[in-house]
């Protein structure tokens, strides 16, 4: 769809943007209703970097708590490494009821970390990204995570535990 953009009238341009946003959301919702195998489609989309942002935005748009819970393990896995959509991924995780996230996130993280135990660089990355995520969710869970990092066999993971300053950031020397 090609539209002419009124560049001489900022108010009209803004109105065009708002109309496109509203119509886009409506179209996405209409397509979603007609889509079969929704969970499978989202799981596949989350695995593909070129589709991931769209899948994450759909999850935010739909505000379907149960769907997000179904995909929670995948979301936590995605939150373990740096990529262009990590902020959006964290936003989706934080859009789930906080009490449910608090009750389920450590087990989901543990599952990912176990898979990375024989890959030290990826394991370090995951510990760091999870510390950043937990800093946004719950300080008590962050403390548990950092305490586990401090006594970890991997020296790089131990450094992350020592460097984290409990204000949601890593110390300057890291």
Buried (B, 14 or more C-beta within 10 A) or exposed (E): EEEEEEEEEEEEEEEBEEEEEEEEEEEBEEEBEEEEEBEEBBBEBBEEEEBBBBBBBBBEEBEBEEBBBBBBBBBBBBBBBEBEBBEBBBBBBEBBEEEEBBEBBBEBBEEBBEBBEEEBEBBBBBBBBBBBBBBEBBEEBBEEBBEBBBEBEBEBBBBBBEBBEEEBEBEEEE
